[in-house]
């Protein structure tokens, strides 16, 4: 519960854990030899293969990193383990590097052809990309060119309504995919649209008929870019599919979907190396706003458990009310942060998405997520908000006035035990003082403080916050002197009791 006083999962937990275990062998060693570097790199290769990274890619990556690591600069450095992590970090960036921008024409219409297998999330991704382009000031138009799958046109029409984009479609019985795409581009020019997204047909597997249809669209419509939508959960099949589509169409980019699901992340590391095609975007959720631009450096940081502060800051800037956050920070500095303010801050945090995903982006918070186990942060946040909602306005502004009777009433109103209400109040009091101290720190100092708390076990979700007790102005007490004083008091009491009996 106490974790959520801080504002601040991706799919690479298996890789992250394997690489962490490999690097842990170097930590604490006074000197790193060529032998234990090679042993560590074997663990790195195993971690990559278990994450479903292509065998050739894993082999080449480990070979390259080993050659760079076995150098005098690394072996003679004061902290060779940190330098080794740096080499692996740069190696991961190079492995996923490429042109990740989406070049759009300043004048005229940019045509983007979306292709992929059935079930990869292609139609939904069209809607996500249209929403993203619309937020950037473009005017997208969606073209329903999937005439094979039942209800594909209806699905795209519904998505178009949700994102506020026009959907061009024709009767499947009276048209063909090439004609729909050509007419869609004409409609876009007539309506003044700047980007056209062609939602082409897919199949359950790669076949000759599908490839011929896509090649006809490519030849007759001449799209500016061809993007392959790839299901990351299919592992090596995703890489093989991307390779086959690239040979037929010469892909310009890949969009990886379902990276928030039960996948090992090998496709993200393999697709660029195997096909030579860069990853443009990644889908991290089913909602239409869960599409992110791909950044190799940030992804490498996540894989190595180094967090991704830049993505977190960008997301916060988009979702948070800046004036509200500044007002809350000022209240923290003045020590006037109330439960009402805390509830507002929780609601702001919810806009960022999954708490586990948010915490993974913060350096040093990976351990906290591991300690949470099966605990669901969202359930805890709902329970906390329920407790606060059961309080009166006066109680939220002055929690110190909540006595035993009020605690019982709040617990009854929120459906929890009185002990949970008491714990929330104690945690809020203790964390409020910490937040007041941290509100005066720079962002760098705040991250350092969070990491120190994580390393010290202070952010264990199962722990209780205990405010450090301080002595009064009398200063420290000598335990021996205190014991003798109590002994003398008891002796004097016995003597007084005997005198009273004689009287």
C-alpha positions as CSV (number, residue, x, y, z in Angstrom):
1,X,0.0,0.0,0.0
2,X,2.7,2.5,0.9
3,X,4.4,2.2,-2.5
4,X,1.7,4.4,-4.1
5,X,2.7,7.5,-2.2
6,X,5.5,7.7,-4.9
7,X,5.1,8.9,-8.4
8,X,7.1,7.7,-9.7
9,X,6.1,-4.8,-17.0
10,X,7.7,-4.7,-19.7
11,X,8.3,-8.0,-21.6
12,X,12.0,-8.4,-21.1
13,X,11.9,-9.8,-17.5
14,X,13.5,-13.1,-18.6
15,X,16.4,-11.3,-20.5
16,X,16.8,-8.8,-17.6
17,X,17.0,-11.5,-15.0
18,X,19.5,-13.6,-17.1
19,X,21.7,-10.6,-17.8
20,X,21.6,-9.5,-14.1
21,X,22.7,-12.9,-13.0
22,X,25.5,-12.8,-15.5
23,X,26.7,-9.4,-14.3
24,X,26.4,-10.3,-10.6
25,X,29.4,-12.7,-11.1
26,X,31.6,-9.7,-11.8
27,X,30.4,-7.5,-8.9
28,X,32.6,-7.4,-5.9
29,X,35.6,-8.8,-7.8
30,X,38.8,-6.9,-7.5
31,X,39.9,-7.9,-10.9
32,X,38.2,-9.4,-14.0
33,X,40.1,-11.8,-16.1
34,X,39.6,-12.9,-19.7
35,X,38.4,-16.3,-18.4
36,X,35.5,-15.0,-16.2
37,X,34.5,-12.5,-19.0
38,X,34.0,-15.5,-21.3
39,X,32.1,-17.4,-18.6
40,X,29.9,-14.4,-18.1
41,X,29.3,-14.0,-21.8
42,X,28.1,-17.6,-21.9
43,X,25.4,-16.7,-19.4
44,X,24.5,-13.7,-21.5
45,X,24.1,-16.0,-24.6
46,X,22.0,-18.4,-22.6
47,X,19.7,-15.5,-21.4
48,X,19.3,-14.3,-25.0
49,X,18.5,-17.8,-26.4
50,X,16.0,-18.4,-23.6
51,X,14.3,-15.1,-24.5
52,X,13.8,-16.5,-28.1
53,X,16.5,-14.4,-29.7
54,X,17.6,-15.9,-33.0
55,X,20.6,-18.2,-32.5
56,X,22.8,-16.4,-35.1
57,X,22.0,-13.0,-33.6
58,X,22.8,-14.2,-30.1
59,X,26.1,-15.8,-31.2
60,X,27.2,-12.7,-33.1
61,X,26.2,-10.4,-30.3
62,X,28.1,-12.3,-27.6
63,X,31.2,-12.6,-29.9
64,X,31.2,-8.8,-30.5
65,X,30.7,-8.0,-26.8
66,X,33.4,-10.4,-25.8
67,X,36.0,-8.9,-28.2
68,X,35.2,-5.4,-26.9
69,X,35.3,-6.5,-23.3
70,X,38.6,-8.3,-23.5
71,X,40.6,-5.1,-23.6
72,X,43.1,-3.4,-21.3
73,X,40.8,-0.5,-20.6
74,X,38.2,-2.8,-19.2
75,X,40.5,-5.1,-17.3
76,X,42.4,-2.3,-15.6
77,X,39.4,-0.1,-14.8
78,X,38.5,0.6,-11.2
79,X,34.9,-0.7,-11.7
80,X,35.2,-3.2,-14.6
81,X,31.7,-4.6,-13.9
82,X,30.1,-1.2,-14.6
83,X,32.1,-0.8,-17.8
84,X,31.0,-4.2,-18.9
85,X,27.4,-3.3,-18.4
86,X,28.1,-0.2,-20.5
87,X,29.5,-2.2,-23.3
88,X,26.5,-4.6,-23.3
89,X,24.2,-1.5,-23.2
90,X,25.8,0.0,-26.3
91,X,25.8,-3.4,-28.0
92,X,22.0,-3.7,-27.5
93,X,21.5,-0.2,-28.9
94,X,23.6,-1.1,-32.0
95,X,21.6,-4.4,-32.4
96,X,18.3,-2.5,-32.6
97,X,19.6,0.7,-34.3
98,X,18.1,2.1,-37.5
99,X,15.9,4.9,-38.8
100,X,13.0,4.9,-36.4
101,X,11.3,8.0,-37.6
102,X,8.2,8.1,-39.8
103,X,9.1,10.5,-42.7
104,X,5.9,12.2,-43.9
105,X,5.5,14.6,-46.8
106,X,5.1,18.3,-46.0
107,X,2.9,18.7,-49.1
108,X,0.6,16.2,-50.6
109,X,-0.5,12.8,-49.3
110,X,1.7,10.2,-47.6
111,X,0.4,6.7,-48.3
112,X,1.3,4.0,-45.6
113,X,0.6,0.4,-46.5
114,X,0.0,-1.8,-43.4
115,X,0.5,-5.5,-43.9
116,X,0.7,-8.5,-41.6
117,X,-0.7,-11.9,-40.7
118,X,-4.2,-12.4,-39.4
119,X,-4.4,-11.9,-35.7
120,X,-1.3,-9.7,-35.4
121,X,-3.4,-6.7,-34.4
122,X,-3.0,-5.0,-37.8
123,X,-6.4,-3.3,-37.9
124,X,-6.2,-2.1,-34.3
125,X,-2.7,-0.8,-35.0
126,X,-4.0,1.2,-38.0
127,X,-6.4,3.0,-35.5
128,X,-3.6,3.5,-33.0
129,X,-1.3,5.0,-35.6
130,X,-4.1,7.2,-37.0
131,X,-4.7,8.5,-33.4
132,X,-1.0,9.2,-32.9
133,X,-0.7,11.0,-36.3
134,X,-3.9,13.1,-35.5
135,X,-2.3,14.2,-32.2
136,X,0.7,15.4,-34.1
137,X,-1.4,17.6,-36.3
138,X,-1.9,15.4,-39.3
139,X,-5.2,14.5,-41.0
140,X,-5.2,10.7,-41.5
141,X,-7.7,8.7,-43.5
142,X,-8.2,4.9,-43.0
143,X,-8.9,2.6,-46.0
144,X,-10.6,-0.7,-45.4
145,X,-8.8,-2.9,-48.0
146,X,-9.2,-6.2,-46.1
147,X,-12.0,-7.8,-48.1
148,X,-11.2,-11.3,-46.9
149,X,-11.8,-11.4,-43.1
150,X,-15.5,-11.2,-42.0
151,X,-16.4,-8.0,-40.2
152,X,-12.9,-6.5,-40.9
153,X,-14.6,-3.4,-42.5
154,X,-17.0,-3.0,-39.6
155,X,-14.1,-3.2,-37.1
156,X,-12.2,-0.5,-38.9
157,X,-15.3,1.7,-39.0
158,X,-15.8,1.4,-35.3
159,X,-12.1,2.2,-34.6
160,X,-12.4,5.2,-37.0
161,X,-15.3,6.6,-35.0
162,X,-13.3,6.1,-31.7
163,X,-10.3,8.0,-33.0
164,X,-12.3,10.5,-35.0
165,X,-11.0,9.6,-38.4
166,X,-12.8,9.0,-41.7
167,X,-12.9,5.4,-43.0
168,X,-13.1,4.8,-46.7
169,X,-14.7,1.5,-47.7
170,X,-16.5,-0.3,-50.6
171,X,-18.8,-3.2,-51.0
172,X,-16.5,-6.4,-51.0
173,X,-18.8,-8.1,-53.5
174,X,-18.4,-5.3,-56.0
175,X,-14.8,-4.4,-55.6
176,X,-11.2,-5.7,-55.1
177,X,-8.4,-4.6,-52.8
178,X,-6.4,-2.7,-55.4
179,X,-9.4,-0.7,-56.5
180,X,-10.3,0.1,-52.9
181,X,-6.8,1.4,-52.2
182,X,-6.6,3.5,-55.3
183,X,-10.1,5.0,-54.7
184,X,-9.1,5.6,-51.1
185,X,-6.1,7.6,-52.1
186,X,-8.2,9.7,-54.5
187,X,-10.8,10.3,-51.7
188,X,-7.9,11.4,-49.4
189,X,-6.7,14.0,-51.9
190,X,-10.3,15.3,-52.4
191,X,-10.9,15.6,-48.7
192,X,-7.5,17.2,-47.9
193,X,-6.2,14.3,-45.8
194,X,-2.4,14.3,-45.4
195,X,-1.8,10.6,-44.5
196,X,-3.6,7.5,-45.9
197,X,-3.4,4.2,-43.9
198,X,-4.2,1.1,-46.1
199,X,-5.5,-1.8,-43.9
200,X,-4.7,-4.7,-46.2
201,X,-5.8,-8.3,-45.8
202,X,-4.0,-10.9,-43.8
203,X,-3.8,-14.7,-43.6
204,X,-3.3,-17.3,-40.8
205,X,0.0,-18.1,-42.5
206,X,2.1,-16.9,-45.4
207,X,0.8,-18.1,-48.7
208,X,1.4,-17.2,-52.4
209,X,-2.1,-15.7,-52.9
210,X,-1.6,-13.2,-50.0
211,X,1.8,-12.1,-51.3
212,X,0.5,-11.6,-54.9
213,X,-2.4,-9.5,-53.6
214,X,0.0,-7.3,-51.6
215,X,2.4,-7.0,-54.5
216,X,-0.4,-5.8,-56.8
217,X,-1.3,-3.1,-54.3
218,X,2.3,-2.2,-54.0
219,X,2.8,-1.9,-57.7
220,X,-0.5,-0.2,-58.6
221,X,-0.9,2.2,-55.6
222,X,2.9,2.8,-55.0
223,X,2.7,3.5,-51.3
224,X,5.4,5.7,-49.7
225,X,6.1,3.3,-46.9
226,X,5.3,-0.4,-46.3
227,X,5.0,-1.2,-42.6
228,X,4.8,-4.8,-41.3
229,X,2.7,-5.4,-38.2
230,X,4.2,-8.2,-36.2
231,X,2.9,-10.1,-33.2
232,X,5.8,-10.2,-30.7
233,X,4.2,-13.1,-28.8
234,X,5.0,-15.5,-31.8
235,X,8.7,-15.2,-31.0
236,X,10.9,-16.6,-33.9
237,X,7.9,-17.0,-36.1
238,X,7.5,-13.2,-35.9
239,X,11.1,-12.8,-37.3
240,X,10.5,-15.4,-40.0
241,X,7.3,-13.7,-41.1
242,X,9.0,-10.3,-41.2
243,X,11.8,-11.8,-43.3
244,X,9.3,-13.4,-45.8
245,X,7.3,-10.1,-46.1
246,X,10.5,-8.1,-46.6
247,X,11.6,-10.4,-49.5
248,X,8.3,-9.9,-51.2
249,X,7.6,-6.2,-50.5
250,X,10.8,-4.5,-49.3
251,X,9.5,-3.3,-46.0
252,X,10.4,0.1,-44.7
253,X,9.6,-0.6,-41.0
254,X,8.1,-3.0,-38.5
255,X,5.5,-2.4,-35.8
256,X,5.8,-4.9,-32.9
257,X,2.4,-5.5,-31.1
258,X,1.5,-7.2,-27.9
259,X,4.7,-6.3,-26.1
260,X,2.7,-6.1,-22.9
261,X,1.7,-9.8,-23.1
262,X,3.3,-13.0,-22.1
263,X,6.3,-12.7,-24.5
264,X,10.0,-13.1,-24.0
265,X,11.0,-10.1,-26.1
266,X,13.3,-12.0,-28.5
267,X,11.6,-10.6,-31.6
268,X,12.5,-7.0,-30.6
269,X,16.2,-7.9,-30.5
270,X,16.2,-10.2,-33.6
271,X,14.0,-8.5,-36.2
272,X,16.4,-5.7,-37.0
273,X,19.5,-8.0,-37.2
274,X,17.7,-10.7,-39.3
275,X,15.8,-8.5,-41.8
276,X,17.7,-5.2,-41.7
277,X,14.3,-3.5,-41.2
278,X,14.1,-1.0,-38.3
279,X,11.3,-1.1,-35.7
280,X,9.2,2.0,-36.0
281,X,6.6,1.6,-33.2
282,X,5.7,-0.8,-30.4
283,X,2.2,-1.7,-29.1
284,X,2.1,-2.0,-25.4
285,X,-1.6,-2.5,-24.7
286,X,-5.0,-3.0,-26.3
287,X,-6.2,0.6,-25.8
288,X,-5.9,2.9,-28.8
289,X,-3.5,5.2,-27.0
290,X,-1.0,2.3,-26.3
291,X,1.3,2.8,-29.2
292,X,4.8,4.2,-28.6
293,X,7.6,5.3,-30.9
294,X,10.5,2.8,-30.6
295,X,13.8,4.1,-29.1
296,X,16.7,1.6,-29.0
297,X,18.6,3.4,-26.2
298,X,15.5,3.5,-23.9
299,X,14.7,-0.2,-24.8
300,X,18.3,-1.2,-24.0
301,X,18.0,0.6,-20.6
302,X,14.8,-1.3,-19.8
303,X,16.3,-4.6,-20.8
304,X,19.3,-4.0,-18.4
305,X,17.0,-2.9,-15.6
306,X,18.3,0.7,-15.8
307,X,14.8,2.2,-16.2
308,X,13.5,4.6,-18.8
309,X,13.0,8.0,-17.2
310,X,12.7,9.8,-20.5
311,X,9.7,7.8,-21.6
312,X,8.1,8.3,-18.2
313,X,8.7,12.1,-18.2
314,X,7.2,12.3,-21.8
315,X,4.2,10.3,-20.7
316,X,3.7,12.4,-17.6
317,X,3.9,15.6,-19.6
318,X,1.1,14.4,-21.9
319,X,-1.2,13.1,-19.2
320,X,-0.6,15.3,-16.1
321,X,-2.2,18.7,-15.4
322,X,0.9,20.8,-15.0
323,X,-0.8,23.5,-12.9
324,X,-2.2,20.9,-10.5
325,X,1.1,19.2,-10.1
326,X,2.9,22.5,-9.4
327,X,0.3,23.4,-6.8
328,X,0.7,20.0,-5.1
329,X,4.5,20.3,-5.1
330,X,4.2,23.7,-3.4
331,X,1.9,22.2,-0.7
332,X,4.5,19.4,-0.2
333,X,7.2,22.0,0.4
334,X,5.0,23.8,2.9
335,X,4.0,20.6,4.7
336,X,0.3,21.1,3.8
337,X,-0.1,18.0,1.6
338,X,-3.5,16.5,2.5
339,X,-5.3,13.2,1.8
340,X,-7.4,15.1,-0.7
341,X,-4.2,16.1,-2.6
342,X,-2.9,12.6,-2.4
343,X,-6.1,11.2,-3.9
344,X,-5.8,13.7,-6.8
345,X,-2.2,12.6,-7.3
346,X,-3.2,8.9,-7.4
347,X,-5.8,9.7,-10.1
348,X,-3.1,11.5,-12.1
349,X,-0.8,8.5,-11.8
350,X,-3.5,6.1,-13.0
351,X,-3.4,8.0,-16.4
352,X,0.1,6.7,-16.9
353,X,-1.1,3.1,-17.2
354,X,-0.1,0.0,-15.3
355,X,1.7,0.7,-12.0
356,X,4.1,-2.1,-12.7
357,X,5.0,-0.6,-16.1
358,X,5.5,2.8,-14.5
359,X,7.7,1.4,-11.7
360,X,9.9,-0.5,-14.2
361,X,10.7,2.8,-15.9
362,X,12.2,4.2,-12.6
363,X,15.8,3.3,-12.0
364,X,16.2,1.2,-8.9
365,X,12.5,0.2,-8.7
366,X,12.9,-3.1,-10.5
367,X,13.6,-4.8,-7.2
368,X,10.4,-3.4,-5.8
369,X,8.4,-4.9,-8.6
370,X,10.1,-8.3,-7.9
371,X,9.2,-8.1,-4.2
372,X,5.6,-7.4,-5.1
373,X,5.1,-11.0,-6.4
374,X,1.4,-11.5,-7.4
375,X,0.3,-8.3,-5.6
376,X,-1.8,-6.1,-7.9
377,X,-1.0,-2.4,-7.3
378,X,-4.2,-1.2,-9.0
379,X,-6.3,-3.2,-6.4
380,X,-4.4,-1.5,-3.6
381,X,-4.9,1.9,-5.1
382,X,-8.7,1.3,-5.5
383,X,-8.8,0.3,-1.8
384,X,-6.9,3.3,-0.7
385,X,-9.1,5.6,-2.7
386,X,-12.2,3.9,-1.2
387,X,-10.9,4.6,2.3
388,X,-10.2,8.3,1.5
389,X,-13.7,8.6,-0.2
390,X,-15.3,7.4,3.1
391,X,-13.8,10.3,5.0
392,X,-15.4,13.7,5.4
393,X,-13.7,16.8,3.9
394,X,-12.5,17.9,7.3
395,X,-11.0,14.4,8.0
396,X,-9.2,14.5,4.6
397,X,-7.7,17.9,5.4
398,X,-7.0,17.1,9.1
399,X,-6.3,13.3,9.4
400,X,-5.0,13.8,13.0
401,X,-8.6,14.3,14.1
402,X,-9.6,10.8,13.1
403,X,-10.1,8.9,16.4
404,X,-11.1,5.3,17.1
405,X,-14.8,5.9,16.4
406,X,-14.2,7.7,13.1
407,X,-11.8,4.9,12.0
408,X,-14.5,2.4,12.6
409,X,-17.0,4.4,10.6
410,X,-14.5,4.9,7.7
411,X,-13.7,1.2,7.7
412,X,-17.4,0.3,7.5
413,X,-18.0,2.8,4.7
414,X,-15.1,1.5,2.6
415,X,-15.5,-2.2,3.3
416,X,-12.1,-2.7,5.0
417,X,-10.8,-3.5,8.5
418,X,-10.1,-0.6,10.9
419,X,-6.5,-1.7,11.0
420,X,-6.2,-0.8,7.3
421,X,-7.5,2.7,7.9
422,X,-5.0,3.1,10.8
423,X,-2.1,1.8,8.6
424,X,-3.0,4.3,5.8
425,X,-3.0,7.2,8.3
426,X,0.4,6.2,9.8
427,X,1.9,5.6,6.4
428,X,0.6,8.9,5.1
429,X,2.0,10.8,8.1
430,X,5.5,9.2,7.7
431,X,5.6,9.5,3.9
432,X,4.3,13.1,4.0
433,X,7.5,14.1,5.8
434,X,9.7,12.2,3.3
435,X,7.8,13.8,0.4
436,X,8.3,17.2,1.9
437,X,12.1,16.6,2.0
438,X,12.2,15.2,-1.5
439,X,10.1,18.1,-2.9
440,X,13.1,20.4,-2.4
441,X,15.5,18.0,-4.3
442,X,16.4,18.1,-7.9
443,X,15.2,15.3,-10.2
444,X,18.7,13.7,-10.0
445,X,18.7,13.7,-6.2
446,X,15.2,12.3,-6.1
447,X,16.1,9.4,-8.3
448,X,19.2,8.8,-6.2
449,X,17.1,8.8,-3.0
450,X,14.6,6.4,-4.5
451,X,17.4,4.0,-5.5
452,X,18.9,4.2,-2.0
453,X,15.6,3.4,-0.5
454,X,15.1,0.4,-2.8
455,X,18.6,-0.9,-2.2
456,X,18.1,-0.6,1.6
457,X,14.8,-2.5,1.5
458,X,12.8,0.6,2.6
459,X,10.4,0.1,-0.4
460,X,9.5,-3.5,0.3
461,X,5.7,-3.5,-0.2
462,X,5.2,-5.9,2.7
463,X,7.1,-3.8,5.1
464,X,5.7,-1.2,7.5
465,X,7.0,2.4,7.6
466,X,8.3,3.2,11.0
467,X,9.1,6.8,11.8
468,X,12.4,7.1,13.5
469,X,11.9,8.1,17.2
470,X,13.9,11.0,18.4
471,X,14.9,11.8,22.0
472,X,13.8,15.0,23.8
473,X,16.1,17.8,24.7
474,X,17.3,15.8,27.7
475,X,19.6,14.0,25.3
476,X,20.7,10.3,25.3
477,X,20.2,8.2,28.4
478,X,22.8,6.0,30.0
479,X,21.2,2.6,30.4
480,X,23.3,1.7,33.5
481,X,22.5,4.9,35.2
482,X,18.8,4.5,34.4
483,X,18.8,1.0,35.8
484,X,20.4,2.1,39.1
485,X,17.9,4.9,39.4
486,X,14.9,2.6,39.1
487,X,16.5,0.2,41.5
488,X,16.9,3.0,44.1
489,X,13.3,4.1,43.5
490,X,12.0,0.5,44.2
491,X,14.2,0.3,47.4
492,X,12.9,3.6,48.7
493,X,9.3,2.5,48.0
494,X,9.8,-0.7,50.1
495,X,11.3,1.3,53.0
496,X,8.3,3.7,52.9
497,X,5.9,0.8,52.9
498,X,7.6,-0.7,56.1
499,X,7.4,2.7,57.9
500,X,3.7,3.0,57.1
501,X,3.1,-0.5,58.7
502,X,4.8,0.4,62.0
503,X,2.6,3.4,62.3
